[in-house]
Amino acid sequence: MFDLSSSAATAVSSLGGFAPTMDGLAFSPTDILFGLRSDFAALYTIDQVSGVITLCGNLTIAKILGLVGLVFQSDGSLFGS
């Protein structure tokens, strides 16, 4: 978590005992934060208050194509790059 008023950063979550790293982050049109981990080829949602991550699903194609970026279209379509 990053506090804009004090510029302080605090780790608020862990995945399997280690801090998660996300290769791509994107907000959906409904303000849901998604994260992509290309090393695990998985897509997660990230709670913006608690930092808790929840697995949405595995993305075998992400690992094959080397996806590291995410972007949402205004209609809610999610793209990887």
Buried (B, 14 or more C-beta within 10 A) or exposed (E): EEEEEEEEEEEEEEBEEEEBEBBBBBBBEEEBBBBBBBEBBBBBBBEEEEBBBEEBEEBEEBBEEEBBEBEBEEEEEBEBE
